[in-house]
């Protein structure tokens, strides 16, 4: 079983059936990404799911720091930034998932 967000390459001599099974086992779903966005968007779960690790870590860090700084009111600026980012991500999720799935297909062609 592959790790979260990993994209293992094909096995040499893989048949078309095996390649299709590999794709089906590793592809991502837009529906699952939206569920993660809705419930865990503040923690960038949808970005981690789509394989966007760097931006996911940045979003998570800004979110956590902003929540910690709400006690002195400056954290609300960071939360507003994350809220805007989440709104934009609502439109970007299908493309992120399509890109991830195309990466799997490309790795099968090697």
Gaussian input, Z-matrix of N, CA and C with variables (Angstrom, degrees):
# hf/3-21g

backbone

0 1
 N
 C     1     B1
 C     2     B2     1     A1
 N     3     B3     2     A2     1     D1
 C     4     B4     3     A3     2     D2
 C     5     B5     4     A4     3     D3
 N     6     B6     5     A5     4     D4
 C     7     B7     6     A6     5     D5
 C     8     B8     7     A7     6     D6
 N     9     B9     8     A8     7     D7
 C    10    B10     9     A9     8     D8
 C    11    B11    10    A10     9     D9
 N    12    B12    11    A11    10    D10
 C    13    B13    12    A12    11    D11
 C    14    B14    13    A13    12    D12
 N    15    B15    14    A14    13    D13
 C    16    B16    15    A15    14    D14
 C    17    B17    16    A16    15    D15
 N    18    B18    17    A17    16    D16
 C    19    B19    18    A18    17    D17
 C    20    B20    19    A19    18    D18
 N    21    B21    20    A20    19    D19
 C    22    B22    21    A21    20    D20
 C    23    B23    22    A22    21    D21
 N    24    B24    23    A23    22    D22
 C    25    B25    24    A24    23    D23
 C    26    B26    25    A25    24    D24
 N    27    B27    26    A26    25    D25
 C    28    B28    27    A27    26    D26
 C    29    B29    28    A28    27    D27
 N    30    B30    29    A29    28    D28
 C    31    B31    30    A30    29    D29
 C    32    B32    31    A31    30    D30
 N    33    B33    32    A32    31    D31
 C    34    B34    33    A33    32    D32
 C    35    B35    34    A34    33    D33
 N    36    B36    35    A35    34    D34
 C    37    B37    36    A36    35    D35
 C    38    B38    37    A37    36    D36
 N    39    B39    38    A38    37    D37
 C    40    B40    39    A39    38    D38
 C    41    B41    40    A40    39    D39
 N    42    B42    41    A41    40    D40
 C    43    B43    42    A42    41    D41
 C    44    B44    43    A43    42    D42
 N    45    B45    44    A44    43    D43
 C    46    B46    45    A45    44    D44
 C    47    B47    46    A46    45    D45
 N    48    B48    47    A47    46    D46
 C    49    B49    48    A48    47    D47
 C    50    B50    49    A49    48    D48
 N    51    B51    50    A50    49    D49
 C    52    B52    51    A51    50    D50
 C    53    B53    52    A52    51    D51
 N    54    B54    53    A53    52    D52
 C    55    B55    54    A54    53    D53
 C    56    B56    55    A55    54    D54
 N    57    B57    56    A56    55    D55
 C    58    B58    57    A57    56    D56
 C    59    B59    58    A58    57    D57
 N    60    B60    59    A59    58    D58
 C    61    B61    60    A60    59    D59
 C    62    B62    61    A61    60    D60
 N    63    B63    62    A62    61    D61
 C    64    B64    63    A63    62    D62
 C    65    B65    64    A64    63    D63
 N    66    B66    65    A65    64    D64
 C    67    B67    66    A66    65    D65
 C    68    B68    67    A67    66    D66
 N    69    B69    68    A68    67    D67
 C    70    B70    69    A69    68    D68
 C    71    B71    70    A70    69    D69
 N    72    B72    71    A71    70    D70
 C    73    B73    72    A72    71    D71
 C    74    B74    73    A73    72    D72
 N    75    B75    74    A74    73    D73
 C    76    B76    75    A75    74    D74
 C    77    B77    76    A76    75    D75
 N    78    B78    77    A77    76    D76
 C    79    B79    78    A78    77    D77
 C    80    B80    79    A79    78    D78
 N    81    B81    80    A80    79    D79
 C    82    B82    81    A81    80    D80
 C    83    B83    82    A82    81    D81
 N    84    B84    83    A83    82    D82
 C    85    B85    84    A84    83    D83
 C    86    B86    85    A85    84    D84
 N    87    B87    86    A86    85    D85
 C    88    B88    87    A87    86    D86
 C    89    B89    88    A88    87    D87
 N    90    B90    89    A89    88    D88
 C    91    B91    90    A90    89    D89
 C    92    B92    91    A91    90    D90
 N    93    B93    92    A92    91    D91
 C    94    B94    93    A93    92    D92
 C    95    B95    94    A94    93    D93
 N    96    B96    95    A95    94    D94
 C    97    B97    96    A96    95    D95
 C    98    B98    97    A97    96    D96
 N    99    B99    98    A98    97    D97
 C   100   B100    99    A99    98    D98
 C   101   B101   100   A100    99    D99
 N   102   B102   101   A101   100   D100
 C   103   B103   102   A102   101   D101
 C   104   B104   103   A103   102   D102
 N   105   B105   104   A104   103   D103
 C   106   B106   105   A105   104   D104
 C   107   B107   106   A106   105   D105
 N   108   B108   107   A107   106   D106
 C   109   B109   108   A108   107   D107
 C   110   B110   109   A109   108   D108
 N   111   B111   110   A110   109   D109
 C   112   B112   111   A111   110   D110
 C   113   B113   112   A112   111   D111
 N   114   B114   113   A113   112   D112
 C   115   B115   114   A114   113   D113
 C   116   B116   115   A115   114   D114
 N   117   B117   116   A116   115   D115
 C   118   B118   117   A117   116   D116
 C   119   B119   118   A118   117   D117
 N   120   B120   119   A119   118   D118
 C   121   B121   120   A120   119   D119
 C   122   B122   121   A121   120   D120
 N   123   B123   122   A122   121   D121
 C   124   B124   123   A123   122   D122
 C   125   B125   124   A124   123   D123
 N   126   B126   125   A125   124   D124
 C   127   B127   126   A126   125   D125
 C   128   B128   127   A127   126   D126
 N   129   B129   128   A128   127   D127
 C   130   B130   129   A129   128   D128
 C   131   B131   130   A130   129   D129
 N   132   B132   131   A131   130   D130
 C   133   B133   132   A132   131   D131
 C   134   B134   133   A133   132   D132
 N   135   B135   134   A134   133   D133
 C   136   B136   135   A135   134   D134
 C   137   B137   136   A136   135   D135
 N   138   B138   137   A137   136   D136
 C   139   B139   138   A138   137   D137
 C   140   B140   139   A139   138   D138
 N   141   B141   140   A140   139   D139
 C   142   B142   141   A141   140   D140
 C   143   B143   142   A142   141   D141
 N   144   B144   143   A143   142   D142
 C   145   B145   144   A144   143   D143
 C   146   B146   145   A145   144   D144
 N   147   B147   146   A146   145   D145
 C   148   B148   147   A147   146   D146
 C   149   B149   148   A148   147   D147
 N   150   B150   149   A149   148   D148
 C   151   B151   150   A150   149   D149
 C   152   B152   151   A151   150   D150
 N   153   B153   152   A152   151   D151
 C   154   B154   153   A153   152   D152
 C   155   B155   154   A154   153   D153
 N   156   B156   155   A155   154   D154
 C   157   B157   156   A156   155   D155
 C   158   B158   157   A157   156   D156
 N   159   B159   158   A158   157   D157
 C   160   B160   159   A159   158   D158
 C   161   B161   160   A160   159   D159
 N   162   B162   161   A161   160   D160
 C   163   B163   162   A162   161   D161
 C   164   B164   163   A163   162   D162
 N   165   B165   164   A164   163   D163
 C   166   B166   165   A165   164   D164
 C   167   B167   166   A166   165   D165
 N   168   B168   167   A167   166   D166
 C   169   B169   168   A168   167   D167
 C   170   B170   169   A169   168   D168
 N   171   B171   170   A170   169   D169
 C   172   B172   171   A171   170   D170
 C   173   B173   172   A172   171   D171
 N   174   B174   173   A173   172   D172
 C   175   B175   174   A174   173   D173
 C   176   B176   175   A175   174   D174
 N   177   B177   176   A176   175   D175
 C   178   B178   177   A177   176   D176
 C   179   B179   178   A178   177   D177
 N   180   B180   179   A179   178   D178
 C   181   B181   180   A180   179   D179
 C   182   B182   181   A181   180   D180
 N   183   B183   182   A182   181   D181
 C   184   B184   183   A183   182   D182
 C   185   B185   184   A184   183   D183
 N   186   B186   185   A185   184   D184
 C   187   B187   186   A186   185   D185
 C   188   B188   187   A187   186   D186
 N   189   B189   188   A188   187   D187
 C   190   B190   189   A189   188   D188
 C   191   B191   190   A190   189   D189
 N   192   B192   191   A191   190   D190
 C   193   B193   192   A192   191   D191
 C   194   B194   193   A193   192   D192
 N   195   B195   194   A194   193   D193
 C   196   B196   195   A195   194   D194
 C   197   B197   196   A196   195   D195
 N   198   B198   197   A197   196   D196
 C   199   B199   198   A198   197   D197
 C   200   B200   199   A199   198   D198
 N   201   B201   200   A200   199   D199
 C   202   B202   201   A201   200   D200
 C   203   B203   202   A202   201   D201
 N   204   B204   203   A203   202   D202
 C   205   B205   204   A204   203   D203
 C   206   B206   205   A205   204   D204
 N   207   B207   206   A206   205   D205
 C   208   B208   207   A207   206   D206
 C   209   B209   208   A208   207   D207
 N   210   B210   209   A209   208   D208
 C   211   B211   210   A210   209   D209
 C   212   B212   211   A211   210   D210
 N   213   B213   212   A212   211   D211
 C   214   B214   213   A213   212   D212
 C   215   B215   214   A214   213   D213
 N   216   B216   215   A215   214   D214
 C   217   B217   216   A216   215   D215
 C   218   B218   217   A217   216   D216
 N   219   B219   218   A218   217   D217
 C   220   B220   219   A219   218   D218
 C   221   B221   220   A220   219   D219
 N   222   B222   221   A221   220   D220
 C   223   B223   222   A222   221   D221
 C   224   B224   223   A223   222   D222
 N   225   B225   224   A224   223   D223
 C   226   B226   225   A225   224   D224
 C   227   B227   226   A226   225   D225
 N   228   B228   227   A227   226   D226
 C   229   B229   228   A228   227   D227
 C   230   B230   229   A229   228   D228
 N   231   B231   230   A230   229   D229
 C   232   B232   231   A231   230   D230
 C   233   B233   232   A232   231   D231
 N   234   B234   233   A233   232   D232
 C   235   B235   234   A234   233   D233
 C   236   B236   235   A235   234   D234
 N   237   B237   236   A236   235   D235
 C   238   B238   237   A237   236   D236
 C   239   B239   238   A238   237   D237
 N   240   B240   239   A239   238   D238
 C   241   B241   240   A240   239   D239
 C   242   B242   241   A241   240   D240
 N   243   B243   242   A242   241   D241
 C   244   B244   243   A243   242   D242
 C   245   B245   244   A244   243   D243
 N   246   B246   245   A245   244   D244
 C   247   B247   246   A246   245   D245
 C   248   B248   247   A247   246   D246
 N   249   B249   248   A248   247   D247
 C   250   B250   249   A249   248   D248
 C   251   B251   250   A250   249   D249
 N   252   B252   251   A251   250   D250
 C   253   B253   252   A252   251   D251
 C   254   B254   253   A253   252   D252
 N   255   B255   254   A254   253   D253
 C   256   B256   255   A255   254   D254
 C   257   B257   256   A256   255   D255
 N   258   B258   257   A257   256   D256
 C   259   B259   258   A258   257   D257
 C   260   B260   259   A259   258   D258
 N   261   B261   260   A260   259   D259
 C   262   B262   261   A261   260   D260
 C   263   B263   262   A262   261   D261
 N   264   B264   263   A263   262   D262
 C   265   B265   264   A264   263   D263
 C   266   B266   265   A265   264   D264
 N   267   B267   266   A266   265   D265
 C   268   B268   267   A267   266   D266
 C   269   B269   268   A268   267   D267
 N   270   B270   269   A269   268   D268
 C   271   B271   270   A270   269   D269
 C   272   B272   271   A271   270   D270
 N   273   B273   272   A272   271   D271
 C   274   B274   273   A273   272   D272
 C   275   B275   274   A274   273   D273
 N   276   B276   275   A275   274   D274
 C   277   B277   276   A276   275   D275
 C   278   B278   277   A277   276   D276
 N   279   B279   278   A278   277   D277
 C   280   B280   279   A279   278   D278
 C   281   B281   280   A280   279   D279
 N   282   B282   281   A281   280   D280
 C   283   B283   282   A282   281   D281
 C   284   B284   283   A283   282   D282
 N   285   B285   284   A284   283   D283
 C   286   B286   285   A285   284   D284
 C   287   B287   286   A286   285   D285
 N   288   B288   287   A287   286   D286
 C   289   B289   288   A288   287   D287
 C   290   B290   289   A289   288   D288
 N   291   B291   290   A290   289   D289
 C   292   B292   291   A291   290   D290
 C   293   B293   292   A292   291   D291
 N   294   B294   293   A293   292   D292
 C   295   B295   294   A294   293   D293
 C   296   B296   295   A295   294   D294
 N   297   B297   296   A296   295   D295
 C   298   B298   297   A297   296   D296
 C   299   B299   298   A298   297   D297
 N   300   B300   299   A299   298   D298
 C   301   B301   300   A300   299   D299
 C   302   B302   301   A301   300   D300
 N   303   B303   302   A302   301   D301
 C   304   B304   303   A303   302   D302
 C   305   B305   304   A304   303   D303
 N   306   B306   305   A305   304   D304
 C   307   B307   306   A306   305   D305
 C   308   B308   307   A307   306   D306
 N   309   B309   308   A308   307   D307
 C   310   B310   309   A309   308   D308
 C   311   B311   310   A310   309   D309
 N   312   B312   311   A311   310   D310
 C   313   B313   312   A312   311   D311
 C   314   B314   313   A313   312   D312
 N   315   B315   314   A314   313   D313
 C   316   B316   315   A315   314   D314
 C   317   B317   316   A316   315   D315
 N   318   B318   317   A317   316   D316
 C   319   B319   318   A318   317   D317
 C   320   B320   319   A319   318   D318
 N   321   B321   320   A320   319   D319
 C   322   B322   321   A321   320   D320
 C   323   B323   322   A322   321   D321
 N   324   B324   323   A323   322   D322
 C   325   B325   324   A324   323   D323
 C   326   B326   325   A325   324   D324
 N   327   B327   326   A326   325   D325
 C   328   B328   327   A327   326   D326
 C   329   B329   328   A328   327   D327

   B1=1.4539
   B2=1.5123
   B3=1.3282
   B4=1.4535
   B5=1.5144
   B6=1.3245
   B7=1.4582
   B8=1.5130
   B9=1.2968
   B10=1.4610
   B11=1.5133
   B12=1.3325
   B13=1.4489
   B14=1.5198
   B15=1.3191
   B16=1.4583
   B17=1.5154
   B18=1.3004
   B19=1.4445
   B20=1.5216
   B21=1.3400
   B22=1.4614
   B23=1.5190
   B24=1.3083
   B25=1.4597
   B26=1.5127
   B27=1.3096
   B28=1.4619
   B29=1.5180
   B30=1.2842
   B31=1.4498
   B32=1.5269
   B33=1.3344
   B34=1.4625
   B35=1.5255
   B36=1.3383
   B37=1.4599
   B38=1.5208
   B39=1.3129
   B40=1.4583
   B41=1.5274
   B42=1.3090
   B43=1.4558
   B44=1.5203
   B45=1.3296
   B46=1.4645
   B47=1.5213
   B48=1.3114
   B49=1.4630
   B50=1.5250
   B51=1.3122
   B52=1.4644
   B53=1.5232
   B54=1.3305
   B55=1.4561
   B56=1.5306
   B57=1.3256
   B58=1.4610
   B59=1.5238
   B60=1.3190
   B61=1.4650
   B62=1.5305
   B63=1.3273
   B64=1.4655
   B65=1.5313
   B66=1.3300
   B67=1.4640
   B68=1.5291
   B69=1.3321
   B70=1.4684
   B71=1.5277
   B72=1.3112
   B73=1.4682
   B74=1.5259
   B75=1.3267
   B76=1.4668
   B77=1.5213
   B78=1.3259
   B79=1.4657
   B80=1.5259
   B81=1.3133
   B82=1.4572
   B83=1.5210
   B84=1.3371
   B85=1.4539
   B86=1.5283
   B87=1.3351
   B88=1.4586
   B89=1.5292
   B90=1.3177
   B91=1.4605
   B92=1.5324
   B93=1.3265
   B94=1.4673
   B95=1.5274
   B96=1.3297
   B97=1.4692
   B98=1.5306
   B99=1.3301
   B100=1.4694
   B101=1.5264
   B102=1.3140
   B103=1.4713
   B104=1.5269
   B105=1.3355
   B106=1.4663
   B107=1.5279
   B108=1.3250
   B109=1.4642
   B110=1.5344
   B111=1.3272
   B112=1.4574
   B113=1.5281
   B114=1.3283
   B115=1.4642
   B116=1.5334
   B117=1.3217
   B118=1.4727
   B119=1.5254
   B120=1.3193
   B121=1.4633
   B122=1.5148
   B123=1.3271
   B124=1.4671
   B125=1.5161
   B126=1.3330
   B127=1.4630
   B128=1.5271
   B129=1.3400
   B130=1.4675
   B131=1.5239
   B132=1.2987
   B133=1.4697
   B134=1.5255
   B135=1.3179
   B136=1.4675
   B137=1.5277
   B138=1.3252
   B139=1.4660
   B140=1.5256
   B141=1.3194
   B142=1.4685
   B143=1.5224
   B144=1.3237
   B145=1.4660
   B146=1.5329
   B147=1.3333
   B148=1.4640
   B149=1.5246
   B150=1.3291
   B151=1.4571
   B152=1.5136
   B153=1.3187
   B154=1.4681
   B155=1.5255
   B156=1.3260
   B157=1.4610
   B158=1.5322
   B159=1.3265
   B160=1.4717
   B161=1.5246
   B162=1.3275
   B163=1.4666
   B164=1.5256
   B165=1.3329
   B166=1.4613
   B167=1.5176
   B168=1.3334
   B169=1.4618
   B170=1.5244
   B171=1.3332
   B172=1.4677
   B173=1.5309
   B174=1.3204
   B175=1.4643
   B176=1.5279
   B177=1.3042
   B178=1.4660
   B179=1.5274
   B180=1.3283
   B181=1.4660
   B182=1.5283
   B183=1.3300
   B184=1.4694
   B185=1.5218
   B186=1.3161
   B187=1.4607
   B188=1.5255
   B189=1.3247
   B190=1.4680
   B191=1.5257
   B192=1.3283
   B193=1.4689
   B194=1.5272
   B195=1.3286
   B196=1.4646
   B197=1.5131
   B198=1.3367
   B199=1.4690
   B200=1.5317
   B201=1.3319
   B202=1.4639
   B203=1.5247
   B204=1.3366
   B205=1.4608
   B206=1.5243
   B207=1.3225
   B208=1.4695
   B209=1.5244
   B210=1.3095
   B211=1.4681
   B212=1.5298
   B213=1.3337
   B214=1.4694
   B215=1.5302
   B216=1.3022
   B217=1.4653
   B218=1.5266
   B219=1.3059
   B220=1.4649
   B221=1.5339
   B222=1.3102
   B223=1.4554
   B224=1.5099
   B225=1.3191
   B226=1.4649
   B227=1.5298
   B228=1.3144
   B229=1.4713
   B230=1.5280
   B231=1.3185
   B232=1.4595
   B233=1.5147
   B234=1.3288
   B235=1.4651
   B236=1.5281
   B237=1.3285
   B238=1.4655
   B239=1.5244
   B240=1.3312
   B241=1.4667
   B242=1.5266
   B243=1.3252
   B244=1.4644
   B245=1.5337
   B246=1.3317
   B247=1.4631
   B248=1.5165
   B249=1.3403
   B250=1.4606
   B251=1.5247
   B252=1.3237
   B253=1.4627
   B254=1.5331
   B255=1.3183
   B256=1.4720
   B257=1.5190
   B258=1.3174
   B259=1.4616
   B260=1.5255
   B261=1.3212
   B262=1.4686
   B263=1.5277
   B264=1.3327
   B265=1.4650
   B266=1.5275
   B267=1.3211
   B268=1.4663
   B269=1.5287
   B270=1.3221
   B271=1.4607
   B272=1.5294
   B273=1.3287
   B274=1.4679
   B275=1.5278
   B276=1.3193
   B277=1.4710
   B278=1.5279
   B279=1.3295
   B280=1.4706
   B281=1.5296
   B282=1.3276
   B283=1.4641
   B284=1.5168
   B285=1.3422
   B286=1.4662
   B287=1.5314
   B288=1.3245
   B289=1.4690
   B290=1.5272
   B291=1.3302
   B292=1.4703
   B293=1.5272
   B294=1.3297
   B295=1.4639
   B296=1.5300
   B297=1.3275
   B298=1.4602
   B299=1.5323
   B300=1.3219
   B301=1.4588
   B302=1.5109
   B303=1.3312
   B304=1.4723
   B305=1.5247
   B306=1.3331
   B307=1.4645
   B308=1.5313
   B309=1.3078
   B310=1.4732
   B311=1.5269
   B312=1.3297
   B313=1.4661
   B314=1.5250
   B315=1.3292
   B316=1.4601
   B317=1.5251
   B318=1.3401
   B319=1.4624
   B320=1.5322
   B321=1.3096
   B322=1.4710
   B323=1.5102
   B324=1.3326
   B325=1.4609
   B326=1.5155
   B327=1.3188
   B328=1.4784
   B329=1.4843
   A1=108.57
   A2=116.70
   A3=120.27
   A4=111.24
   A5=115.47
   A6=120.81
   A7=111.68
   A8=116.12
   A9=122.08
   A10=109.60
   A11=116.55
   A12=120.74
   A13=114.35
   A14=118.73
   A15=119.64
   A16=109.64
   A17=114.81
   A18=121.49
   A19=108.22
   A20=118.25
   A21=119.90
   A22=111.68
   A23=116.34
   A24=121.40
   A25=111.83
   A26=114.86
   A27=119.37
   A28=112.08
   A29=114.82
   A30=122.15
   A31=107.21
   A32=118.87
   A33=119.71
   A34=111.05
   A35=115.49
   A36=120.19
   A37=113.06
   A38=118.34
   A39=122.26
   A40=109.77
   A41=117.21
   A42=121.45
   A43=109.57
   A44=115.09
   A45=119.21
   A46=111.47
   A47=117.13
   A48=120.97
   A49=110.29
   A50=116.62
   A51=120.24
   A52=110.70
   A53=116.87
   A54=120.67
   A55=110.33
   A56=116.57
   A57=120.54
   A58=110.78
   A59=117.24
   A60=120.88
   A61=110.06
   A62=116.90
   A63=121.33
   A64=110.06
   A65=116.79
   A66=120.93
   A67=110.85
   A68=116.71
   A69=120.80
   A70=111.76
   A71=117.23
   A72=120.73
   A73=112.03
   A74=118.04
   A75=120.98
   A76=115.21
   A77=118.48
   A78=119.82
   A79=111.22
   A80=115.57
   A81=122.54
   A82=109.23
   A83=116.12
   A84=123.36
   A85=110.09
   A86=115.88
   A87=120.65
   A88=110.09
   A89=117.25
   A90=121.09
   A91=111.51
   A92=116.55
   A93=120.46
   A94=110.00
   A95=117.10
   A96=120.30
   A97=110.68
   A98=117.22
   A99=119.71
   A100=111.76
   A101=117.30
   A102=119.73
   A103=110.13
   A104=116.22
   A105=120.19
   A106=110.85
   A107=116.68
   A108=121.24
   A109=110.63
   A110=116.20
   A111=120.52
   A112=112.51
   A113=116.67
   A114=120.17
   A115=113.85
   A116=117.33
   A117=120.63
   A118=112.89
   A119=116.40
   A120=120.89
   A121=113.71
   A122=117.94
   A123=121.21
   A124=111.78
   A125=116.80
   A126=121.45
   A127=111.99
   A128=116.86
   A129=124.12
   A130=113.60
   A131=118.21
   A132=121.00
   A133=111.84
   A134=117.48
   A135=120.97
   A136=111.35
   A137=117.29
   A138=120.04
   A139=111.26
   A140=117.18
   A141=119.72
   A142=109.97
   A143=116.98
   A144=122.35
   A145=110.98
   A146=116.96
   A147=121.78
   A148=112.80
   A149=117.17
   A150=120.56
   A151=114.09
   A152=118.50
   A153=123.02
   A154=108.78
   A155=116.41
   A156=121.91
   A157=113.17
   A158=118.12
   A159=120.46
   A160=110.98
   A161=117.18
   A162=119.14
   A163=110.88
   A164=117.14
   A165=120.45
   A166=111.72
   A167=117.11
   A168=120.54
   A169=111.42
   A170=116.77
   A171=120.40
   A172=110.14
   A173=116.38
   A174=120.73
   A175=110.98
   A176=116.75
   A177=121.45
   A178=110.79
   A179=117.46
   A180=121.36
   A181=111.06
   A182=116.86
   A183=119.94
   A184=110.24
   A185=116.24
   A186=120.47
   A187=111.61
   A188=116.95
   A189=120.30
   A190=112.45
   A191=116.09
   A192=119.88
   A193=109.88
   A194=116.65
   A195=119.97
   A196=111.68
   A197=117.07
   A198=119.47
   A199=110.24
   A200=116.74
   A201=119.88
   A202=111.57
   A203=117.03
   A204=120.55
   A205=114.14
   A206=117.48
   A207=118.39
   A208=111.45
   A209=117.97
   A210=121.17
   A211=111.40
   A212=116.64
   A213=119.30
   A214=110.78
   A215=116.83
   A216=126.03
   A217=115.38
   A218=120.12
   A219=120.28
   A220=112.07
   A221=116.21
   A222=120.42
   A223=113.91
   A224=117.49
   A225=120.16
   A226=112.13
   A227=117.53
   A228=120.26
   A229=110.60
   A230=115.74
   A231=119.94
   A232=112.18
   A233=116.83
   A234=120.05
   A235=111.34
   A236=117.17
   A237=120.43
   A238=110.15
   A239=116.39
   A240=121.29
   A241=110.49
   A242=117.15
   A243=121.30
   A244=110.16
   A245=117.12
   A246=120.27
   A247=112.20
   A248=116.88
   A249=120.88
   A250=110.65
   A251=116.67
   A252=121.64
   A253=110.15
   A254=116.67
   A255=120.16
   A256=111.30
   A257=116.97
   A258=120.51
   A259=110.60
   A260=116.61
   A261=120.57
   A262=110.53
   A263=116.56
   A264=120.28
   A265=112.49
   A266=117.46
   A267=120.14
   A268=110.60
   A269=117.00
   A270=121.21
   A271=112.52
   A272=117.36
   A273=121.67
   A274=113.81
   A275=117.62
   A276=120.79
   A277=113.07
   A278=120.75
   A279=118.15
   A280=113.23
   A281=117.25
   A282=120.60
   A283=112.65
   A284=117.22
   A285=120.30
   A286=110.43
   A287=116.32
   A288=120.17
   A289=110.29
   A290=116.71
   A291=120.37
   A292=110.11
   A293=117.00
   A294=121.36
   A295=111.13
   A296=116.85
   A297=120.53
   A298=110.44
   A299=116.71
   A300=120.62
   A301=111.92
   A302=117.55
   A303=120.07
   A304=111.07
   A305=116.68
   A306=119.97
   A307=111.84
   A308=116.40
   A309=119.56
   A310=109.34
   A311=116.38
   A312=120.51
   A313=110.25
   A314=116.95
   A315=120.49
   A316=111.53
   A317=116.55
   A318=118.85
   A319=111.39
   A320=116.92
   A321=119.79
   A322=111.88
   A323=116.82
   A324=120.74
   A325=113.25
   A326=118.45
   A327=121.16
   A328=111.20
   D1=135.61
   D2=-178.72
   D3=-80.12
   D4=155.71
   D5=179.50
   D6=-76.15
   D7=166.76
   D8=-179.17
   D9=-63.02
   D10=120.81
   D11=177.25
   D12=83.00
   D13=-3.40
   D14=179.87
   D15=-85.60
   D16=158.27
   D17=-177.44
   D18=-133.96
   D19=77.13
   D20=-175.56
   D21=-63.65
   D22=143.51
   D23=-179.44
   D24=-74.20
   D25=171.13
   D26=-177.92
   D27=-74.57
   D28=161.58
   D29=174.97
   D30=-88.18
   D31=133.28
   D32=179.05
   D33=-55.27
   D34=135.87
   D35=179.81
   D36=78.93
   D37=18.29
   D38=-178.57
   D39=-66.98
   D40=133.07
   D41=177.94
   D42=-78.17
   D43=166.91
   D44=178.08
   D45=-61.12
   D46=-37.50
   D47=178.90
   D48=-65.29
   D49=-43.77
   D50=178.90
   D51=-65.54
   D52=-38.17
   D53=178.33
   D54=-64.17
   D55=-41.68
   D56=178.64
   D57=-65.45
   D58=-39.39
   D59=177.54
   D60=-65.62
   D61=-39.74
   D62=177.65
   D63=-62.12
   D64=-44.31
   D65=178.84
   D66=-62.76
   D67=-47.95
   D68=-179.03
   D69=-61.21
   D70=-34.96
   D71=-178.72
   D72=-74.31
   D73=-24.75
   D74=-173.68
   D75=-112.80
   D76=-8.05
   D77=-177.70
   D78=-68.26
   D79=158.36
   D80=179.58
   D81=-108.57
   D82=154.15
   D83=-177.85
   D84=-109.80
   D85=135.75
   D86=176.86
   D87=-65.01
   D88=-38.67
   D89=179.43
   D90=-60.04
   D91=-46.81
   D92=178.62
   D93=-62.81
   D94=-39.48
   D95=178.72
   D96=-61.92
   D97=-41.39
   D98=178.27
   D99=-67.68
   D100=-36.43
   D101=176.91
   D102=-63.86
   D103=-43.95
   D104=176.76
   D105=-63.42
   D106=-40.80
   D107=178.50
   D108=-60.68
   D109=-44.02
   D110=-176.88
   D111=-67.91
   D112=-45.73
   D113=-174.35
   D114=-90.96
   D115=-33.77
   D116=-174.89
   D117=-126.66
   D118=23.96
   D119=-178.35
   D120=-59.67
   D121=-36.44
   D122=179.75
   D123=-62.66
   D124=-20.47
   D125=178.90
   D126=-105.32
   D127=11.66
   D128=175.10
   D129=62.27
   D130=25.85
   D131=-178.45
   D132=-59.20
   D133=-36.80
   D134=-179.99
   D135=-66.08
   D136=-33.94
   D137=178.47
   D138=-72.41
   D139=-39.88
   D140=175.70
   D141=-62.64
   D142=-41.96
   D143=179.72
   D144=-61.24
   D145=-36.62
   D146=-178.92
   D147=-84.26
   D148=3.15
   D149=177.34
   D150=83.34
   D151=11.67
   D152=179.47
   D153=-93.28
   D154=72.08
   D155=-171.40
   D156=-67.79
   D157=-44.97
   D158=-176.50
   D159=-63.88
   D160=-49.64
   D161=179.98
   D162=-69.11
   D163=-30.34
   D164=176.20
   D165=-65.56
   D166=-42.99
   D167=177.60
   D168=-65.29
   D169=-39.71
   D170=178.41
   D171=-64.45
   D172=-45.83
   D173=179.64
   D174=-62.05
   D175=-42.86
   D176=178.40
   D177=-62.38
   D178=-44.85
   D179=-179.49
   D180=-63.12
   D181=-46.04
   D182=179.42
   D183=-62.46
   D184=-41.63
   D185=-179.76
   D186=-62.98
   D187=-48.28
   D188=-178.97
   D189=-65.00
   D190=-42.57
   D191=178.46
   D192=-64.49
   D193=-41.05
   D194=-179.95
   D195=-64.47
   D196=-42.60
   D197=177.88
   D198=-61.17
   D199=-39.23
   D200=-179.82
   D201=-68.16
   D202=-31.33
   D203=-177.17
   D204=-89.54
   D205=2.28
   D206=178.22
   D207=-66.41
   D208=-21.15
   D209=178.14
   D210=-62.62
   D211=-29.25
   D212=177.87
   D213=-109.43
   D214=18.79
   D215=172.96
   D216=71.67
   D217=-18.91
   D218=-179.44
   D219=-70.91
   D220=-22.95
   D221=-179.96
   D222=-63.99
   D223=-21.25
   D224=-179.95
   D225=-66.59
   D226=-26.13
   D227=174.77
   D228=-65.44
   D229=-45.58
   D230=177.31
   D231=-63.54
   D232=-39.51
   D233=178.56
   D234=-66.92
   D235=-34.88
   D236=175.35
   D237=-64.87
   D238=-40.91
   D239=177.01
   D240=-61.32
   D241=-45.96
   D242=179.40
   D243=-65.19
   D244=-39.60
   D245=177.63
   D246=-60.35
   D247=-42.88
   D248=176.60
   D249=-64.63
   D250=-41.96
   D251=178.46
   D252=-61.04
   D253=-41.28
   D254=178.28
   D255=-64.06
   D256=-39.79
   D257=178.21
   D258=-62.48
   D259=-43.34
   D260=177.95
   D261=-65.98
   D262=-40.69
   D263=179.07
   D264=-60.63
   D265=-28.28
   D266=178.42
   D267=-57.77
   D268=-31.57
   D269=178.86
   D270=-89.94
   D271=-21.07
   D272=-176.65
   D273=-90.41
   D274=-16.64
   D275=-174.62
   D276=-55.91
   D277=-47.90
   D278=-179.69
   D279=-57.15
   D280=-40.27
   D281=178.41
   D282=-67.77
   D283=-38.06
   D284=178.59
   D285=-63.78
   D286=-43.02
   D287=-179.33
   D288=-68.97
   D289=-41.26
   D290=178.11
   D291=-60.86
   D292=-41.88
   D293=178.85
   D294=-63.32
   D295=-43.52
   D296=178.57
   D297=-61.07
   D298=-46.65
   D299=-178.60
   D300=-66.24
   D301=-35.72
   D302=175.66
   D303=-65.85
   D304=-33.40
   D305=175.32
   D306=-62.63
   D307=-37.20
   D308=176.27
   D309=-64.62
   D310=-45.61
   D311=-179.45
   D312=-61.52
   D313=-42.21
   D314=179.15
   D315=-62.94
   D316=-36.92
   D317=179.97
   D318=-70.02
   D319=-24.53
   D320=178.03
   D321=-76.15
   D322=-24.46
   D323=-178.57
   D324=-80.92
   D325=-6.79
   D326=-177.88
   D327=-77.88

